[in-house]
Each structure stands twice: as C-alpha cells, then as structure tokens.
C-alpha cells in the first residue's frame, strides 16, 4: 500500500506541474524574511507562482536550505500559508531521483545501489597506497566527469587524470578511500565499476533506493503543503540576442514548444552585459503569448537594486500576463506574433482596448562623427528603410568619455532634435510620441526629453545623418550607437472578450 500511495502522490505532483507549467512563475533565491518583498514582485508582475530556486541543502533526503527555511518545515508551512493568503502558489525547484554527496544516502552501504557501468577489469594488482591504476580499455572510462568515481570492491576511488595507451586506460593521481571507505589491496579479479554522475556532482539511485528517494521528496512536500514543483534545469538564459532569436523561433516551429519557452533572467548592467530592457521583455512575452506557453522569470539580485527600472519592467509583464490569462489574444494575433523577424509593443488605448504594434528594429549604427562648418559633429550618411511612410522610433546610447548635447537626426523629411545632454553610459528611448526618456545604464528614468522637429521617414530608402553638439573645450569625440524603429499598423486587442 505504501508503494501505491507514493506513486499516486508523485503522479499527482507531476500532474500539478503539468497543469500549472503554462502559467508564468517567478524564480528566486530568498530567505523567509524576504518573502514579503518577493510577494510584492509577484503582485507587480501579475505572476501568481513563486518558485524557490535552491530550497534544499541535500538531495536524497531533501533537507531544507537553512537560509531559505531556518526552522525547516515550520518555516516552509508559514511561507506557503502567507503566499496563499495573497493568491500566490509557493513552489520549489527540485532535482528528482538524485543523491548529493552531503546526503545520508551517500554512504558506503548504498554505493552498490547507484547507476554504474558494466564491470571493468584491472590490468594488474593495486596496492593500498597506489594512486595510479591501469584498466582494460572500456568506453565507461573514456571521459572525465564531475565526480569521477570508481567503486572497486568496497572502496570508492576518485580518478585524477586519464591517459590512453593501446588497449589500456591509465588513471593517474587517483584519490583512494573516498567517502568513508578504506584503502585496501585489490587483485585483478576485483569488481570495478564506474559510478555515473550528473554535471552538478550527484549520483543516480536505482531500484529500492530510487523509490526511497522518491518517497523522501513526496513526504517532504506533502508535509508542508507544496503542490508545485519545477524540475531544475540550467541556471536561466539571457534574453535572446537578435542574432539567435530567428533560429530559436524556427526551432520552436520545427520541434514544438511544449508547456514552457524556458526561463529568463532580468539583469542589471555590468562590465560584461547590458541591462535587460523593456524591448527584451516584450519580445519574450510576445512569444509566450503566441505559443500559449509558460515561462520562468529570474530576477538577478542586482536588478532589485534599481526598483524604478524594475517596476517599469514588471508593469509591462503584468499587462501582457493579464491579457494572456484573460484570453485576449486571438488565434490570428498569436499567429502574427510567431513571426521571428518582428518585435512587439503593447500600448493601452482605453479601458477596454489595447494596440499591439509590430516593430522592426534596425541594426545598430555606430557614428563616425566628424566636425562640420556649423560647429556640430556629423555622422556618415546611412540608408534607413521604411515599408510605409510614417514616424520612426529611436534607441540611442552614448559610450566613451564625452557628453552628447542635443542629438539630432536629419532625414529627407526634415530635422528631429532631442533637447538634452546624454552622458556616457546613458541612453535615450524615443517611442513615436512627443517626448523621449533619458535613461541610465540600468533603464532608470532620469528625465523626459522634448522632441523637436519631424521624426518621420518616407516610404522606401531614406538618406539619414546624425548630428550633435559637444563641449568645444573637449578634443575627444563621443561614441554614439543608435537604432531606428519602424512599425506596422497596430492590431487591436480587446480584453475580457
């Protein structure tokens, strides 16, 4: 009866995961004291599932991480209840049917119940102090792994390096008597097995031990009332760069999406990466809506230090989530959003309607600025293309060491000027309106910027130049990168219909 109850519980757990997976979930590492802040992020984003990324300190017995749950089950029960009271399901990220080396199931009496290779053969006798081992060549010892463990009779040995010599595999710098076993002499008829492991240094149980591990997880979650468990995967991905987005959509089309398009990371800017932008987020949200798929969202702790920028991102996420959950996107809308070459921007027109604009982002242009007679700096001439006559948007970023004063774009339709000073590391975002936003590197809004002139393109190719002013006392030239955006006619979205 116990075996049946275990299987039924795990089936119920799996069904719960499948049923809820198409919904978005927030992924985070946090302590019990941080739960109110995490629930506030759920509220801001319209996401009603909060998944703890690293809830366990061991796998096998699934003991709670003391940072997350300082009082074990008591802490988790309190958090489940607090989350439920605010309409949020608290879940955990799990690694099922594995055993970590710090768990009680990682002990000599269980070593024979881990997944392992076929029997291997020692070439000659091993002394108790030997750290170099010769084995008959076998595919089980052709690569190193995370733990590199051999079980030789009752001794556990860690492989150092491998060398191949004819029909032998020579293992060097081995560590003998690992994990509570004894270093002993082994003859050529010793029982030798390679223990299979996972990339994150865990072993895989078999038979009755596997069932015991499953029971431990089921009991642990049942005891605290957790019904949502997400299988742990990779640590999340950046929002996909444009260079691979088309290939990703093509892969979804050919292989299918399933319940989720993956999980993504909202990052702050650092020396290696730019901060996640509203444009990035809307691309991901449009694809989740198009394929009726869930997603996980991991917010980097550094991004939480920029609450203004983060709130703007979460407000956009909430808007998309609400419309998706209410079934506001029709089959025609979903099919349009699958286009791998389009980005999308959602704007609320009234209480009961939204406009969904298909966007075309250009490549990034870097200005080769040269002085002209007017005292301005001017870029080379570019060709900008518009499918139809109309306005354009702009994304401008200043790098280097020199401020850019009053950036301007001159087209055949006239001159557009953004009346402001953009310092190195800052950005301008202009979205077809009367004003633009001056942003810092993390997307925090610094000030609104008046847009003067005519930001329009003619249909077809347009010759375009960028101009700006700089401090005449400075000899260096600014580094300016920009992209222009055109948009197609909007699709109308009606919520609650």
Helices and strands as residue ranges (DSSP letters): H 2-21, E 25-28, G 32-34, H 35-45, E 49-52, H 73-85, E 89-94, E 99-100, G 108-113, E 133-136, G 139-141, E 149-152, E 155-158, E 161-165, E 168-172, E 192-195, E 202-203, H 207-224, E 228-231, H 242-255, E 260-266, H 278-290, E 294-299, G 303-305, H 307-325, H 331-337, E 343-350, E 353-361, E 365-366, E 370-371, E 377-378, E 382-386, E 390-391, E 393-399, E 404-411, E 414-418, E 421-422, E 427-430, E 435-439, E 445-453, E 456-457, E 460-469, E 479-487, E 491-493
